[in-house]
């Protein structure tokens, strides 16, 4: 049937699950050299804009409408360069702002599959430079018999079954924003641990805007009339709460200089900053009905993704949450369990628990310097073939 569509572009693609997300992976050389042509091409490939993405490879959720573009790096400190693209489900929009930590976990295996790095056993280290954030991610991928070992006994919340663990270390993760207010720092781009946003139609809301792996805006759930236990189906069927959450995010985006009008944030900077609300540890029930007791977690947290509730938790979000946890007085630290082990911060999300760690130093003036943040994901090779776009 394809010969009748004269405008079709045939693209070699690999489909991989990375963490709790799924993406179409490309070798950079297989895409047109003119990057101006990428947006319409990726929209056609994913079937956007359409809430079902029925005529494309997208899965009708932000976590399954993603693209990773990988090539061999010319940098001395990296093996491959990786560009992340978030393809909107319901808008004709492709965003390159920010990175996806879950999809990052698939980059190491993809690079090995494509022969972009030399295989070593039992673990191959892949140094990944993310072009969206200008940050380095060091991945440790299990290998045997000359190839990636996908099978294993490690489980992550939000993915059925078990697989081989992949360690991701985000090196010097603070300061992903290419522009920020001049009075700020890499970790705290506004220069404040807590900012007050005057949210139209709601009133003042205290937030912490933290930039590590990706910029996040944190707010206490209770300040928005929430509990932190909400499941995606609850929030996504509450247009008033969705509007409020996007207003807060939009106001933070304006404060960061990412857009001039908060009402345009969903179009101009839909992926960052990522909206996150947190609450103290408490008993709660996951999307699968599993009951988790308060003593098993260090805080409750919920993230938004492309104006909808993230079904689990973004890996970059976990990295930023870990970084925010060590900032004295931050919204995250205010709700965090006092005796938390910062090597194993247990974040409770709708799908279960995600552990994240942070290595840092404290200066004489009390300021914190984040050396790295880290966590574990899994990945799986799902398909290879040709996409007709």
ROKOLRO-761947 format. One record per residue (C-alpha): x, y, z; residue in three letters. Coordinates in nm, 2 decimals, padded with zeros to 4 digits. Layout:
# ROKOLRO-761947
> X, Y, Z, type
> X, Y, Z, ALA
...
# end
This chain:
# ROKOLRO-761947
> X, Y, Z, type
> 00.00, 00.00, 00.00, UNK
> 00.29, 00.24, 00.07, UNK
> 00.38, 00.29, -00.30, UNK
> 00.06, 00.49, -00.34, UNK
> 00.17, 00.75, -00.09, UNK
> 00.43, 00.96, -00.28, UNK
> 00.52, 01.18, 00.02, UNK
> 00.61, 00.90, 00.25, UNK
> 00.95, 00.90, 00.43, UNK
> 01.08, 00.56, 00.54, UNK
> 01.27, 00.58, 00.86, UNK
> 01.47, 00.29, 01.04, UNK
> 01.34, 00.29, 01.39, UNK
> 01.39, 00.11, 01.72, UNK
> 01.12, 00.10, 01.98, UNK
> 01.24, 00.07, 02.34, UNK
> 01.10, 00.09, 02.68, UNK
> 01.31, 00.30, 02.91, UNK
> 01.20, 00.29, 03.28, UNK
> 00.83, 00.37, 03.29, UNK
> 00.82, 00.53, 02.94, UNK
> 00.85, 00.41, 02.58, UNK
> 01.01, 00.59, 02.29, UNK
> 01.10, 00.56, 01.93, UNK
> 01.48, 00.56, 01.90, UNK
> 01.67, 00.69, 01.60, UNK
> 02.03, 00.69, 01.50, UNK
> 02.10, 01.05, 01.41, UNK
> 02.22, 00.96, 01.06, UNK
> 01.88, 00.81, 00.97, UNK
> 01.70, 01.15, 01.02, UNK
> 01.70, 01.43, 00.76, UNK
> 02.00, 01.66, 00.80, UNK
> 01.77, 01.96, 00.81, UNK
> 01.63, 01.97, 01.16, UNK
> 01.35, 02.20, 01.05, UNK
> 01.19, 01.90, 00.89, UNK
> 01.19, 01.69, 01.21, UNK
> 00.88, 01.83, 01.38, UNK
> 00.63, 01.75, 01.10, UNK
> 00.80, 01.41, 01.05, UNK
> 00.78, 01.31, 01.42, UNK
> 00.42, 01.43, 01.45, UNK
> 00.32, 01.21, 01.16, UNK
> 00.51, 00.92, 01.29, UNK
> 00.35, 00.94, 01.63, UNK
> 00.00, 01.02, 01.49, UNK
> -00.03, 01.36, 01.66, UNK
> -00.23, 01.56, 01.72, UNK
> -00.49, 01.30, 01.82, UNK
> -00.59, 01.19, 02.17, UNK
> -00.57, 00.82, 02.05, UNK
> -00.27, 00.87, 01.82, UNK
> -00.45, 00.60, 01.62, UNK
> -00.27, 00.66, 01.30, UNK
> 00.08, 00.65, 01.45, UNK
> 00.32, 00.48, 01.68, UNK
> 00.23, 00.69, 01.99, UNK
> 00.04, 00.53, 02.28, UNK
> -00.20, 00.81, 02.36, UNK
> -00.01, 00.92, 02.68, UNK
> 00.28, 01.16, 02.72, UNK
> 00.49, 00.87, 02.86, UNK
> 00.45, 00.67, 02.53, UNK
> 00.49, 00.97, 02.29, UNK
> 00.86, 01.02, 02.31, UNK
> 01.16, 01.02, 02.08, UNK
> 01.53, 00.96, 02.14, UNK
> 01.79, 01.06, 01.88, UNK
> 02.14, 00.92, 01.94, UNK
> 02.48, 00.95, 01.77, UNK
> 02.84, 00.88, 01.85, UNK
> 02.98, 01.17, 02.04, UNK
> 03.28, 01.39, 01.95, UNK
> 03.32, 01.49, 02.32, UNK
> 03.61, 01.35, 02.52, UNK
> 03.39, 01.29, 02.82, UNK
> 03.11, 01.11, 02.64, UNK
> 03.05, 00.81, 02.42, UNK
> 02.72, 00.92, 02.27, UNK
> 02.51, 01.23, 02.23, UNK
> 02.14, 01.20, 02.30, UNK
> 01.86, 01.44, 02.22, UNK
> 01.52, 01.39, 02.37, UNK
> 01.20, 01.50, 02.20, UNK
> 00.85, 01.51, 02.36, UNK
> 00.58, 01.47, 02.10, UNK
> 00.25, 01.62, 02.22, UNK
> -00.04, 01.39, 02.20, UNK
> -00.32, 01.64, 02.14, UNK
> -00.12, 01.94, 02.00, UNK
> 00.09, 01.98, 01.68, UNK
> 00.39, 02.04, 01.90, UNK
> 00.73, 01.87, 01.95, UNK
> 00.93, 02.00, 02.25, UNK
> 01.31, 01.97, 02.30, UNK
> 01.31, 02.15, 02.63, UNK
> 01.43, 01.93, 02.91, UNK
> 01.52, 01.56, 02.92, UNK
> 01.34, 01.24, 03.01, UNK
> 01.53, 01.03, 03.27, UNK
> 01.33, 00.72, 03.20, UNK
> 01.41, 00.73, 02.83, UNK
> 01.77, 00.80, 02.92, UNK
> 01.79, 00.45, 03.06, UNK
> 01.73, 00.31, 02.72, UNK
> 02.01, 00.51, 02.56, UNK
> 02.29, 00.30, 02.70, UNK
> 02.13, -00.03, 02.57, UNK
> 02.05, 00.13, 02.23, UNK
> 02.41, 00.26, 02.19, UNK
> 02.53, -00.09, 02.26, UNK
> 02.28, -00.25, 02.02, UNK
> 02.40, -00.01, 01.74, UNK
> 02.77, -00.07, 01.80, UNK
> 02.83, 00.29, 01.92, UNK
> 03.02, 00.17, 02.23, UNK
> 03.25, -00.13, 02.29, UNK
> 03.09, -00.41, 02.49, UNK
> 03.26, -00.51, 02.82, UNK
> 03.13, -00.78, 03.05, UNK
> 02.97, -00.81, 03.29, UNK
> 02.89, -00.44, 03.28, UNK
> 02.93, -00.18, 03.00, UNK
> 02.96, 00.18, 03.11, UNK
> 02.80, 00.42, 02.86, UNK
> 02.87, 00.79, 02.90, UNK
> 02.57, 00.98, 02.76, UNK
> 02.57, 01.35, 02.69, UNK
> 02.22, 01.49, 02.69, UNK
> 02.20, 01.78, 02.45, UNK
> 01.87, 01.92, 02.59, UNK
> 02.03, 01.99, 02.93, UNK
> 02.40, 01.99, 02.85, UNK
> 02.45, 01.73, 03.12, UNK
> 02.64, 01.40, 03.14, UNK
> 02.47, 01.08, 03.25, UNK
> 02.68, 00.77, 03.32, UNK
> 02.50, 00.44, 03.27, UNK
> 02.60, 00.10, 03.38, UNK
> 02.44, -00.17, 03.16, UNK
> 02.46, -00.55, 03.22, UNK
> 02.60, -00.74, 02.93, UNK
> 02.67, -01.11, 02.85, UNK
> 02.77, -01.30, 02.54, UNK
> 02.86, -00.98, 02.37, UNK
> 02.52, -00.81, 02.40, UNK
> 02.28, -00.63, 02.64, UNK
> 02.14, -00.85, 02.91, UNK
> 01.78, -00.75, 02.94, UNK
> 01.66, -01.03, 03.17, UNK
> 01.70, -00.99, 03.54, UNK
> 01.53, -00.99, 03.88, UNK
> 01.51, -00.62, 03.94, UNK
> 01.16, -00.47, 03.95, UNK
> 01.05, -00.10, 03.92, UNK
> 00.71, 00.03, 04.01, UNK
> 00.49, 00.09, 03.71, UNK
> 00.64, -00.19, 03.49, UNK
> 00.52, -00.55, 03.51, UNK
> 00.77, -00.82, 03.57, UNK
> 01.14, -00.79, 03.63, UNK
> 01.45, -00.71, 03.43, UNK
> 01.82, -00.63, 03.46, UNK
> 01.89, -00.31, 03.65, UNK
> 02.05, -00.01, 03.49, UNK
> 02.23, 00.24, 03.71, UNK
> 02.20, 00.60, 03.60, UNK
> 02.43, 00.87, 03.76, UNK
> 02.35, 01.23, 03.66, UNK
> 02.68, 01.41, 03.70, UNK
> 02.68, 01.77, 03.82, UNK
> 02.30, 01.78, 03.75, UNK
> 02.23, 02.13, 03.87, UNK
> 02.18, 02.41, 03.61, UNK
> 02.01, 02.26, 03.31, UNK
> 01.84, 02.59, 03.21, UNK
> 02.03, 02.75, 02.93, UNK
> 01.90, 03.09, 03.05, UNK
> 01.80, 03.18, 03.40, UNK
> 01.74, 03.49, 03.61, UNK
> 02.08, 03.65, 03.68, UNK
> 02.03, 03.66, 04.06, UNK
> 01.99, 03.28, 04.08, UNK
> 02.22, 02.99, 04.11, UNK
> 02.25, 02.67, 03.91, UNK
> 02.04, 02.47, 04.17, UNK
> 01.81, 02.75, 04.27, UNK
> 01.76, 02.96, 03.95, UNK
> 01.55, 03.23, 04.12, UNK
> 01.80, 03.27, 04.40, UNK
> 01.54, 03.17, 04.66, UNK
> 01.48, 02.85, 04.85, UNK
> 01.11, 02.94, 04.85, UNK
> 00.92, 03.18, 04.62, UNK
> 00.57, 03.30, 04.66, UNK
> 00.36, 03.30, 04.34, UNK
> 00.04, 03.50, 04.32, UNK
> -00.17, 03.26, 04.13, UNK
> -00.46, 03.43, 03.94, UNK
> -00.80, 03.33, 04.08, UNK
> -00.64, 03.14, 04.37, UNK
> -00.40, 03.35, 04.57, UNK
> -00.04, 03.32, 04.70, UNK
> 00.13, 02.98, 04.68, UNK
> 00.47, 02.90, 04.82, UNK
> 00.69, 02.70, 04.59, UNK
> 01.05, 02.58, 04.56, UNK
> 01.19, 02.60, 04.20, UNK
> 01.49, 02.36, 04.18, UNK
> 01.69, 02.28, 03.87, UNK
> 01.87, 01.95, 03.88, UNK
> 01.85, 01.70, 03.58, UNK
> 01.54, 01.90, 03.49, UNK
> 01.38, 02.21, 03.65, UNK
> 01.09, 02.13, 03.88, UNK
> 00.84, 02.35, 04.07, UNK
> 00.75, 02.20, 04.41, UNK
> 00.45, 02.29, 04.61, UNK
> 00.29, 02.14, 04.92, UNK
> -00.02, 01.93, 04.83, UNK
> -00.21, 02.08, 05.12, UNK
> -00.16, 02.43, 04.99, UNK
> -00.36, 02.34, 04.68, UNK
> -00.63, 02.15, 04.86, UNK
> -00.47, 01.81, 04.78, UNK
> -00.34, 01.52, 04.99, UNK
> -00.05, 01.38, 04.78, UNK
> -00.23, 01.05, 04.76, UNK
> -00.43, 01.13, 04.44, UNK
> -00.43, 00.88, 04.16, UNK
> -00.41, 00.99, 03.79, UNK
> -00.77, 00.91, 03.72, UNK
> -00.88, 01.14, 04.00, UNK
> -00.68, 01.44, 03.89, UNK
> -00.72, 01.39, 03.52, UNK
> -01.10, 01.39, 03.56, UNK
> -01.09, 01.71, 03.77, UNK
> -01.05, 02.00, 03.52, UNK
> -01.05, 02.26, 03.80, UNK
> -00.75, 02.10, 03.97, UNK
> -00.57, 02.05, 03.63, UNK
> -00.62, 02.42, 03.56, UNK
> -00.49, 02.52, 03.90, UNK
> -00.18, 02.30, 03.87, UNK
> -00.10, 02.44, 03.52, UNK
> -00.15, 02.79, 03.65, UNK
> 00.11, 02.73, 03.92, UNK
> 00.35, 02.57, 03.66, UNK
> 00.29, 02.86, 03.42, UNK
> 00.36, 03.12, 03.68, UNK
> 00.69, 02.94, 03.76, UNK
> 00.77, 02.93, 03.39, UNK
> 00.73, 03.30, 03.37, UNK
> 00.95, 03.35, 03.68, UNK
> 01.22, 03.14, 03.50, UNK
> 01.19, 03.35, 03.19, UNK
> 01.07, 03.05, 02.98, UNK
> 00.76, 03.24, 02.87, UNK
> 00.60, 03.58, 02.91, UNK
> 00.24, 03.47, 02.96, UNK
> 00.15, 03.19, 03.20, UNK
> -00.16, 03.12, 02.99, UNK
> 00.08, 03.02, 02.70, UNK
> 00.30, 02.79, 02.90, UNK
> 00.13, 02.47, 02.78, UNK
> 00.23, 02.57, 02.42, UNK
> 00.56, 02.75, 02.47, UNK
> 00.72, 02.54, 02.74, UNK
> 00.49, 02.24, 02.80, UNK
> 00.76, 02.01, 02.95, UNK
> 00.95, 02.23, 03.19, UNK
> 00.94, 02.33, 03.47, UNK
> 00.77, 02.00, 03.58, UNK
> 00.49, 02.06, 03.82, UNK
> 00.52, 01.85, 04.14, UNK
> 00.33, 01.85, 04.46, UNK
> 00.45, 01.68, 04.78, UNK
> 00.32, 01.57, 05.12, UNK
> 00.45, 01.40, 05.43, UNK
> 00.47, 01.02, 05.43, UNK
> 00.13, 00.86, 05.49, UNK
> -00.04, 00.53, 05.41, UNK
> -00.17, 00.52, 05.06, UNK
> -00.30, 00.29, 04.78, UNK
> -00.13, 00.26, 04.43, UNK
> -00.31, 00.25, 04.10, UNK
> -00.30, -00.13, 04.12, UNK
> -00.46, -00.14, 04.46, UNK
> -00.15, -00.22, 04.65, UNK
> -00.14, -00.06, 05.00, UNK
> 00.18, 00.10, 05.10, UNK
> 00.24, 00.20, 05.47, UNK
> 00.39, 00.53, 05.57, UNK
> 00.70, 00.36, 05.73, UNK
> 00.81, 00.23, 05.38, UNK
> 00.84, 00.58, 05.23, UNK
> 01.00, 00.92, 05.29, UNK
> 00.74, 01.15, 05.12, UNK
> 00.44, 01.14, 04.89, UNK
> 00.48, 01.30, 04.56, UNK
> 00.29, 01.35, 04.23, UNK
> 00.42, 01.49, 03.91, UNK
> 00.24, 01.63, 03.60, UNK
> 00.35, 01.55, 03.25, UNK
> 00.23, 01.76, 02.95, UNK
> -00.07, 01.89, 03.16, UNK
> -00.18, 01.55, 03.27, UNK
> -00.09, 01.34, 03.58, UNK
> 00.23, 01.13, 03.53, UNK
> 00.12, 00.77, 03.58, UNK
> 00.43, 00.70, 03.78, UNK
> 00.73, 00.94, 03.83, UNK
> 00.98, 01.10, 03.59, UNK
> 01.34, 00.98, 03.65, UNK
> 01.47, 01.33, 03.61, UNK
> 01.20, 01.43, 03.85, UNK
> 01.33, 01.18, 04.11, UNK
> 01.68, 01.32, 04.05, UNK
> 01.56, 01.68, 04.11, UNK
> 01.35, 01.57, 04.41, UNK
> 01.67, 01.41, 04.57, UNK
> 01.85, 01.73, 04.51, UNK
> 01.57, 01.94, 04.66, UNK
> 01.57, 01.72, 04.96, UNK
> 01.91, 01.85, 05.07, UNK
> 01.83, 02.22, 05.03, UNK
> 01.76, 02.35, 05.38, UNK
> 01.41, 02.49, 05.40, UNK
> 01.29, 02.38, 05.06, UNK
> 00.93, 02.27, 05.02, UNK
> 01.06, 01.91, 04.97, UNK
> 01.27, 01.92, 05.29, UNK
> 00.97, 02.06, 05.48, UNK
> 00.76, 01.75, 05.42, UNK
> 01.05, 01.49, 05.41, UNK
> 01.09, 01.23, 05.68, UNK
> 01.35, 01.39, 05.92, UNK
> 01.57, 01.08, 05.95, UNK
> 01.59, 01.02, 05.57, UNK
> 01.89, 00.84, 05.42, UNK
> 01.99, 01.07, 05.13, UNK
> 02.14, 00.77, 04.95, UNK
> 01.80, 00.60, 04.94, UNK
> 01.52, 00.86, 04.93, UNK
> 01.20, 00.67, 04.89, UNK
> 00.95, 00.87, 04.68, UNK
> 00.59, 00.74, 04.68, UNK
> 00.42, 00.79, 04.35, UNK
> 00.09, 00.65, 04.20, UNK
> 00.26, 00.33, 04.08, UNK
> 00.46, 00.26, 04.39, UNK
> 00.81, 00.36, 04.53, UNK
> 01.11, 00.50, 04.34, UNK
> 01.44, 00.53, 04.53, UNK
> 01.68, 00.81, 04.45, UNK
> 02.01, 00.91, 04.60, UNK
> 02.23, 01.22, 04.60, UNK
> 02.60, 01.29, 04.67, UNK
> 02.67, 01.64, 04.79, UNK
> 02.90, 01.86, 05.00, UNK
> 02.80, 02.15, 05.23, UNK
> 03.00, 02.47, 05.22, UNK
> 03.11, 02.68, 05.51, UNK
> 02.82, 02.92, 05.44, UNK
> 02.57, 02.63, 05.45, UNK
> 02.52, 02.62, 05.08, UNK
> 02.49, 02.27, 04.92, UNK
> 02.68, 02.15, 04.61, UNK
> 02.53, 01.86, 04.43, UNK
> 02.80, 01.63, 04.29, UNK
> 02.56, 01.38, 04.14, UNK
> 02.22, 01.22, 04.18, UNK
> 02.15, 00.85, 04.10, UNK
> 01.89, 00.58, 04.07, UNK
> 01.81, 00.25, 03.90, UNK
> 01.58, 00.18, 03.60, UNK
> 01.53, -00.11, 03.36, UNK
> 01.49, -00.11, 02.98, UNK
> 01.37, -00.35, 02.71, UNK
> 01.42, -00.37, 02.33, UNK
> 01.07, -00.40, 02.19, UNK
> 01.09, -00.38, 01.81, UNK
> 01.31, -00.28, 01.51, UNK
> 01.19, -00.19, 01.17, UNK
> 01.07, 00.09, 00.94, UNK
> 00.83, 00.37, 01.02, UNK
> 00.64, 00.51, 00.72, UNK
> 00.59, 00.88, 00.79, UNK
# end
